[in-house]
Each structure stands twice: as structure tokens, then as C-alpha cells.
Amino acid sequence: MIMTESKPKKNEAAVAATDQILVAQGIKKSFGPKQVLKGVDLAVNKAEVLVILGPNGCGKSTFLRCLNLLEQYQEGRVLLKGQVVSEGRPENHVPTRAEQQQAQYLRRHVGMVFQRFNLFPHWSVIENVMSGPRYVLNKPLEECRAIAEETLKHVGLWEKHPCDPLTLSGGQQQRVAIARSLAMSPDVMLFDEATSALDPVLTKEVLRVIRDLAAEGMTMLLVTHDMDFARDIADRVIFMEGGYIAAQGTPEYIFDERPVPGIQRFLEKG
Amino acid sequence: MQPQVLQRFLTATGNTLLLTLLSMPLAVCLGLALALMRSSRHRWLSWPASVYIEVVRGTPLLVQLYLVYFSLAQLGVHWGTDLLTFDAFYVGVACLAGNYAAYEAEIHRAGLQAIDKGQREAALSIGMSERQSFFRVVLPQAFRIVIPPVINDLIAMLKDSCLVSVIGVQELLTVAQSVGKSRAAVAEMLVVAAIFYLALSLPCYYLGKYIENRLKARGMPELHLDNVHGH
């Protein structure tokens, strides 16, 4: 897909802020004998848009899931706003209550959008969006409704608020999923191949929402296979290969200079 | 049919309904508890649940009724206590509920497994606890998709409730036999009992179909329970 629009313009305050908001240090993750992440270090600055690229199986989605603790990594640690929120544990480790609470704290601040939307089908669109503020933040019902209204308007779907989410198109479902994450006012948003399950037309409407968020200064990490979008939206591109970060830099540096041979191969295949 | 005979049949129908309507909710709740125990990673929870489910599914309901009603009472006599002698109706409810709980447990387990793991992950990703993600997101969805098989079991239980006639509970079959014998018209009274059973089970059947179709229309996953049902 070719994006013709120019890179989203961020508000000045957001761009000026460069403090590290999410930091991963030495993340190593194995599935049984197979080591998928072999020591990944990454620091995400406030209002920065990072795009993670790499061939299938290089560990990009796993890394994103480790950041949100949906996968337990074995070594390393994750810091949120300078505070250690999780550390490596053995693969079959059963989290203690304190660790679970820490994970909840992390997830309240780090939203995640999945490839397959994962909307809750037993709730309407607005109930999906209200679920976080209502059950996690324990806000009053009226306030939850107001938050849901605001975020649904933000993604352009307020008119669908009473609908059954399964009746919406894929693009609309993904926008509701984004709204559900936004309703928690996260510090960082993670997008795990958020448009891979969508056709080009539906992809466009989701990308538009992501571009708007970038323009507003939302800190984001995106795993995507859409090179044009990556080049267009990213402040920094991370290229992963074989469980490592093989290269990182501006989109121009990664796409034009192709600093490691893997990028060349990856871009030619893509 | 004479009014007093009809009256007896109606009372018996009430008892059959009461037996079923008390036993089934108990079976569903106990079945859920067993399903959760069996899915637990703690062996001290999963092992007793597995043993219970296999033993109950591997023995006939009729034998279970005899064991609980007669054998326990006999044991009580042996130990010099009447604490193990129970009212036939409650034994009927307990046995029906206990027996069906083993089958409901497998239905619940299949239902919980049918929910995409992305649902749990999505709930966790917005900051819900494991408990919240289970009770607010996974369980309500699983419960919806197990409704059709549970209604099938409700119909099966309605019919199986006639087994409690062997311990003397005044339900439809007991009354049909009793009235039939006193009037030398056992066959006719059994037909009447069959009509009453049919009148009770048909609405449940259509309710189950209606719910199943609605769930299908909403795209909810279907359960495949070929190896679960044994009634």
C-alpha cells in the first residue's frame, strides 16, 4: 500500500519531550529449547513512534508481548517511566500476587492492539470501550460512558456505539479495539500487526487512526509488514533478525542505506 | 380420564418438574466447579475432579440411586445412626445432580476451551486481573455456547428422572404404574405418562434449537461434544 500523505506533524511539546517512557533491557525469551529473543535492549522515548520490522519468526511479536507481559521472558527487565515493572522469570514460573499486580499496573499504562481485534462479543461496542475504565479503573458509570463517547468519536465510530461488535467490518472492529485501549489513557500503545488481517481498504481506515494518534503525540510501538506505512509514520525503525535488534535508525537510514544484509534480503522479499 | 386420575398425573408432573428444576441448576454449578478443578494446574484439585467424573460417568445412575438410598441407610443401621437415611426425594435430587454434574463438567470444559485465548489476553491487556478476565470475559462467553448442550441434558434429565421411581419418589412413571395396576390398564397409563413427558420435553427442545440458531447467527463457536455425551 502506498501512503501519499506526509509524515504526521506532532505538537511541539510532545516532540520536545524525549524522556524514556518504556525501557527493555536484555530481554531473553525461550519457548522450550528454542530461544526466540536473545537479548533485546530498547528504550522508547515519549511521543516517539517506533516501527519494528523483520522477517517472520524473528521475534518481533514475541518482543511486543513480553513488553506487555503477555509472555513471560526469562532474562532481562522492563522499566516503565524509570521504574522496574517486571523482571525475567523461569518459563513455567507461576506469578506471585505481587507480580500479578505489577503486571496489571504495567498493562494499565501500556495498551495493546492485536491482529485479530479480540473484541468482547458478549458486549456492545460501547461496553467494550467502557470495560477498562469501569472494571479496571473503577470509575463511575457516567464517567465511563463519557470516556467511551470521547474515544469512539476519536476513532470515528460513535454512531456504532450500541452495535454488536461482530456486525462491524474488520476495520471498524480494529478501530473499536484501538478505542478500547485508548479509553485507559495509556502512556504507550503497542500495535501487533494491527492491519494484517484487513484488506487494503480497511487497512487504510485503521492506519488513518494510527496516524492521528501519532500526530497527537501518542507513544507507539508498531509491528507491521507495511513498509510504506512504516517509512511514513516512524520516527525510528527497528530491524529485528534472529532474536536480536540487528539495526535501528531513522526510516531513511534503514530503508535507503540498508545497514545490514538482512534488511536488503527482507526488503527484496517484501 | 377421571378428574382424580388427572389430578394424580398433574401432581406427579409437578414432582418430575421439581426434581429436574432443582437438580439441573445444581448439576450445572457443580459441573462448572468440577471443570475448573479438572483444568487446574494443581494436581490436588485436578485429580479428585478427574476421578469423580470418570467414576460417575462409568457407573449407571440407577446403581448410584440404589447405593445412596439403600446402601447408605444400611451402613447407618450398621453404625447405629439414622444420619445416613435420607428422604427419597432429596436422594433423587442429589443423585440426578451429582450424576449430571459429571457430564456438565465436560461440557463446561469444552465451552471454556472453545473461547479464543485472545479474549483472555485482550482482557489482561487493558489491565484486568486473571480473575476479572475469567469471570467477566471468558466465562460469560463460554456459558452462552454451552446453553444448547445444557438444554439437551435438561431434556435427558427430565426423562431420566423416572429412574427415581425405584426409590419410591412419586413422579410420573410411579403414578402411571400405580394407577395402571389399580385399573388393569398399565399400557394405557404408560402412554399417558409418555404424553406428559413429551409435553414437558418438546418446549425445552424448541427453546434449545432457538437459542442454538441465535448463537449461530451471532457467529459464536459451536461445541463438538461427541465424546462427552453418554446419556
Chai-1 contact restraints between the chains, C-beta under 6 A:
chainA,res_idxA,chainB,res_idxB,connection_type,confidence,min_distance_angstrom,max_distance_angstrom,comment,restraint_id
A,N68,B,S125,contact,1.0,0.0,6.0,A-B,restraint_1
A,L70,B,E121,contact,1.0,0.0,6.0,A-B,restraint_2
A,Q104,B,G127,contact,1.0,0.0,6.0,A-B,restraint_3
A,R107,B,S125,contact,1.0,0.0,6.0,A-B,restraint_4
A,R107,B,G127,contact,1.0,0.0,6.0,A-B,restraint_5
A,R108,B,G127,contact,1.0,0.0,6.0,A-B,restraint_6
A,M112,B,S125,contact,1.0,0.0,6.0,A-B,restraint_7
A,R116,B,G118,contact,1.0,0.0,6.0,A-B,restraint_8
A,N118,B,G118,contact,1.0,0.0,6.0,A-B,restraint_9
A,N118,B,A122,contact,1.0,0.0,6.0,A-B,restraint_10
A,F120,B,V137,contact,1.0,0.0,6.0,A-B,restraint_11
A,H122,B,P140,contact,1.0,0.0,6.0,A-B,restraint_12
A,H122,B,Q141,contact,1.0,0.0,6.0,A-B,restraint_13
A,G132,B,I126,contact,1.0,0.0,6.0,A-B,restraint_14
A,Y135,B,Q132,contact,1.0,0.0,6.0,A-B,restraint_15
A,V136,B,G127,contact,1.0,0.0,6.0,A-B,restraint_16
A,V136,B,M128,contact,1.0,0.0,6.0,A-B,restraint_17
A,L166,B,G219,contact,1.0,0.0,6.0,A-B,restraint_18
A,M184,B,I126,contact,1.0,0.0,6.0,A-B,restraint_19
